């Protein structure tokens, strides 16, 4: 499975109603990066080992079916049948994902470059 596959499946999880997603314990946020670097997949700039485990939290009544019947479920089915990639889906009552680690802006200032709007 490549970084592109993980990106697609992760986006499909969000689309299906996921409220939180992690890959191998790395919590994803709006600014998370999933990239390929050589033979490694990086999530939040940290290399991950195979197998990749995606954990997603969502509404128990609708989320599993929304994902399985949507783009994500079809994509995983294609990976399974075309490339023989093993995909296991487990629905559990209790799951945990770690807190997101994000960069935040504490303060900002404007840069005075000597021009004013009136000067243009």
BELFENTA-V782632 format. One record per pair of residues at least 6 apart in sequence whose ideal C-beta (glycine too) atoms are under 8 Angstrom apart, sorted by the first residue. I is the first residue (numbers start at 1). GAP is how many residues later the second one is. Records with the same first field share a line. If there is no record, write none. Layout:
I: GAP, GAP
This chain:
1: 40, 49, 51, 78, 84
2: 34, 39
3: 31, 32, 33, 38, 39
4: 32
5: 70, 74
6: 17, 28, 35, 37, 46, 48
7: 27
8: 63, 64, 67
9: 45, 63, 66, 67
10: 11, 13, 18, 24, 44
12: 55, 58, 59, 60, 61, 63
13: 8, 41, 43, 45, 54, 59
14: 7
15: 55, 56, 57
16: 42, 47, 50, 51, 54, 56
17: 41, 42, 45, 46, 49, 50
18: 38, 39, 40, 45, 49
19: 38, 39, 40
20: 7, 36, 37, 77
21: 6, 7, 33, 34, 35, 36, 76
22: 6, 32, 33, 34, 75, 76
23: 11, 20, 25, 29, 30, 31, 32
24: 19, 24, 25, 28, 29
25: 28, 30, 73
26: 6, 17, 18, 20, 22, 72
27: 70, 71, 72, 73, 74
28: 6, 15, 16, 72
29: 71, 73
31: 71, 72
32: 11, 12
33: 9, 10, 11, 12
34: 7, 8, 9
35: 6, 7
36: 6
37: 10
40: 7, 8
41: 6, 7, 11
42: 6
44: 57
51: 35
55: 40, 41, 42
56: 7, 11
57: 38, 40
58: 6, 8, 9
60: 31, 33
64: 25, 27
67: 6
68: 21
76: 11, 13
79: 6, 8
80: 6, 7
